[in-house]
C-alpha cells in the first residue's frame, strides 16, 4: 500500500505541476510574435480575414501577429505546418472549409484534422457567389443552365483548388442541375479571379469576401448566392435555391491551434476573437464583405467543424472529386 500511495502522490504531483505550468504560460502569454498561418496565397478570402483579425489580435495581445501564407496541396501544407508546430499558442491556423472537405477528399493524410487541431473560435460564415464573366450570355441562373446545356463540356467552372468550398459548391450545383461543366482548379482565389475577370474561364462559386468588390464594380456578374437566405451585402441577388430547390452551401472560417495547446491560452485567444467580432472596426469590415458573424465558444466552433466534415463528405463521395 505504501508503494501504491507513493505512486498516486507522484501522479498527483505531476498533474499539479502541469496545471501550474499551463497557468504560468497563460499568464505570460504572449511574450513574442505570433504566426498566423494561411494555407492559401495572399489575396483570397482566408488571407483577407486573417489580416483583419490579425491586426486586431496584435493590438489586443501586445505582440505582432505575422501572417504567413503557406499554400499548396489543397490547403494541406499550411495545415500540416500548424499541426507539427509547438502547442504553445504561437502558431495559429486560419481554419476554412477545405479542412473539413479534405478529410474525405484525400485518402491518405499525415494528420487527422479533427484530432490534431484544437478549435479556438469561429469568425464568420459567408455565402459563396455564383458569378460569371460579363461575356457569358446569362443574367439569371435559369439562363446559365440553358447556356451550359447548349454547350456541354465547353463551359469552364473555375475554383481555388480541388476540394475547396468553391469547388464543392460548384460540384453540388453541377450535380443538382445535371450539367457538364469542366472544372479548372487554381492555387487560390486570387489567380482564379484574374482569369475569370479576363474571360479565360466562365463561372465560379467564389467566397463573397474576395469577389464582392469585383461584382460591385461590374467586372463580374453575380447570378445568385449559395446560402438559404439572401445576403445583406448583395440584397438584390437571389439565392440558388430559388431555382434549384434544396441547394445550400456556405463557407465558414475560424481559428485553430495545435492539439495540446494549454486550455488557458485557448480561452484567452477565444475571448480576444469574440472581442474582435464585437468591435465595430472589425465587425463592420467583416459584414461589408458579406460575412455573418460566428463567435461563441471553442466547443461551439468544434461542432461546426464536425458537422461540416460530415456534410461535405457526402458531396465528395457523390461527385467522385479527387485532389489534383
Long-range contacts (C-beta under 8 A, 24 or more apart in sequence): 22-262, 22-263, 22-264, 22-265, 23-264, 25-88, 25-89, 25-262, 25-264, 25-265, 26-262, 26-264, 26-265, 26-267, 26-268, 29-89, 29-264, 29-265, 29-268, 30-61, 30-62, 30-63, 30-89, 30-90, 31-63, 32-63, 32-90, 33-63, 33-64, 33-65, 33-66, 33-90, 34-58, 34-61, 34-63, 34-64, 34-65, 34-66, 34-89, 34-90, 34-91, 34-92, 35-66, 35-68, 35-85, 35-90, 35-91, 35-92, 36-65, 36-66, 36-67, 36-68, 36-92, 36-94, 37-68, 37-70, 37-78, 37-81, 37-82, 37-91, 37-92, 37-93, 37-94, 38-67, 38-68, 38-69, 38-70, 38-78, 38-94, 39-70, 39-71, 39-72, 39-75, 39-76, 39-77, 39-78, 39-79, 39-93, 39-94, 39-96, 39-98, 40-69, 40-71, 40-75, 40-78, 40-96, 40-160, 40-161, 40-187, 40-188, 40-189, 41-69, 41-71, 41-187, 41-188, 41-190, 41-191, 42-69, 42-190, 43-188, 43-189, 43-190, 43-210, 44-160, 44-188, 44-189, 44-190, 44-207, 44-210, 45-96, 45-126, 45-189, 45-206, 45-207, 45-208, 45-209, 45-210, 45-251, 45-253, 46-94, 46-96, 46-253, 48-209, 48-210, 48-289, 49-94, 49-123, 49-124, 49-209, 49-253, 49-286, 50-94, 52-282, 52-285, 52-286, 53-123, 53-255, 53-273, 53-276, 53-282, 56-272, 56-275, 56-276, 56-279, 56-281, 56-282, 57-269, 57-272, 57-273, 57-276, 60-272, 60-275, 60-276, 61-272, 65-92, 71-187, 71-188, 72-187, 73-323, 74-98, 74-102, 74-105, 74-106, 74-161, 74-162, 74-163, 74-164, 74-323, 74-324, 75-99, 75-102, 75-161, 75-163, 75-164, 76-102, 76-106, 76-109, 79-111, 79-113, 79-117, 80-110, 80-111, 82-117, 82-256, 82-257, 82-258, 83-111, 83-116, 83-117, 83-258, 83-259, 84-258, 85-258, 86-258, 87-257, 87-258, 87-259, 87-260, 87-261, 87-262, 88-261, 88-262, 88-265, 89-257, 89-261, 89-262, 89-265, 89-266, 89-268, 89-269, 91-257, 91-258, 92-120, 92-255, 92-256, 92-257, 92-269, 93-117, 93-255, 93-256, 93-257, 94-253, 94-254, 94-255, 95-119, 95-253, 95-254, 95-255, 95-256, 95-305, 96-165, 96-251, 96-252, 96-253, 97-164, 97-165, 97-168, 97-251, 97-252, 97-308, 97-312, 98-161, 98-163, 98-164, 98-165, 99-256, 99-305, 100-305, 100-308, 100-309, 100-312, 101-163, 101-164, 101-165, 101-168, 101-309, 101-312, 101-316, 102-163, 102-323, 103-309, 103-313, 104-309, 104-312, 104-313, 104-316, 104-317, 105-162, 105-163, 105-316, 105-321, 105-322, 105-323, 106-163, 106-323, 113-305, 113-309, 114-305, 114-306, 114-309, 115-259, 116-258, 116-259, 117-256, 117-257, 117-258, 117-259, 118-256, 118-257, 118-258, 118-259, 118-260, 118-261, 118-266, 118-298, 119-254, 119-256, 119-298, 119-299, 119-301, 119-302, 119-305, 120-254, 120-255, 120-256, 120-257, 120-266, 120-269, 120-270, 120-273, 120-298, 120-301, 121-254, 121-255, 121-269, 121-270, 121-273, 121-274, 121-294, 121-295, 121-296, 121-297, 121-298, 121-301, 122-252, 122-253, 122-254, 122-294, 122-295, 122-296, 122-300, 122-301, 122-304, 123-253, 123-254, 123-255, 123-273, 123-277, 123-286, 123-291, 123-293, 123-294, 124-252, 124-253, 124-286, 124-289, 124-291, 124-292, 124-293, 124-294, 125-250, 125-251, 125-252, 125-253, 125-291, 125-292, 125-294, 126-207, 126-208, 126-209, 126-250, 126-251, 126-252, 126-253, 126-289, 126-290, 126-291, 126-292, 127-208, 127-225, 127-226, 127-227, 127-231, 127-250, 127-251, 127-290, 128-165, 128-166, 128-169, 128-205, 128-206, 128-207, 128-208, 128-225, 128-226, 128-249, 128-250, 128-251, 129-205, 129-206, 129-207, 129-208, 129-211, 129-212, 129-215, 129-222, 129-224, 129-225, 129-226, 129-234, 129-237, 129-290, 130-173, 130-203, 130-204, 130-205, 130-222, 130-223, 130-224, 130-225, 130-226, 130-240, 131-196, 131-203, 131-204, 131-205, 131-206, 131-211, 131-214, 131-215, 131-220, 131-221, 131-222, 131-223, 132-202, 132-203, 132-220, 132-221, 132-223, 133-196, 133-197, 133-199, 133-201, 133-202, 133-203, 133-220, 133-221, 134-218, 134-219, 134-220, 134-221, 135-199, 136-202, 136-203, 136-221, 138-223, 139-221, 139-223, 140-223, 140-243, 141-223, 141-224, 141-238, 141-240, 141-242, 141-243, 141-244, 142-243, 144-203, 144-223, 145-177, 145-179, 145-243, 148-177, 148-179, 148-180, 148-181, 149-179, 152-179, 152-180, 153-180, 153-182, 154-182, 155-179, 155-181, 155-182, 155-202, 155-203, 156-181, 156-182, 156-183, 156-184, 156-200, 156-201, 156-202, 156-203, 157-181, 157-182, 157-183, 157-184, 157-201, 157-202, 157-203, 157-204, 158-184, 158-185, 158-186, 158-192, 158-195, 158-196, 158-201, 158-202, 158-203, 158-204, 159-183, 159-184, 159-185, 159-186, 159-192, 159-204, 159-205, 160-185, 160-186, 160-187, 160-188, 160-189, 160-192, 160-206, 161-185, 161-186, 161-187, 161-188, 161-324, 162-321, 162-322, 162-323, 162-324, 163-316, 163-321, 163-323, 165-207, 165-249, 165-250, 165-251, 166-192, 166-204, 166-205, 166-206, 166-207, 166-251, 167-321, 168-249, 168-312, 168-315, 168-316, 168-319, 168-321, 169-205, 169-226, 169-249, 170-203, 170-204, 170-205, 171-315, 171-319, 171-321, 172-247, 172-249, 172-315, 172-319, 173-205, 173-240, 173-244, 173-247, 174-319, 175-315, 175-318, 175-319, 176-244, 176-246, 176-247, 177-244, 185-324, 196-220, 205-249, 207-251, 208-233, 208-234, 208-289, 208-290, 208-291, 209-289, 209-290, 209-291, 212-289, 212-290, 226-250, 231-290, 232-287, 232-290, 233-287, 233-288, 233-289, 233-290, 234-290, 252-294, 252-304, 252-308, 254-294, 254-301, 254-304, 266-298, 267-298, 270-297, 270-298
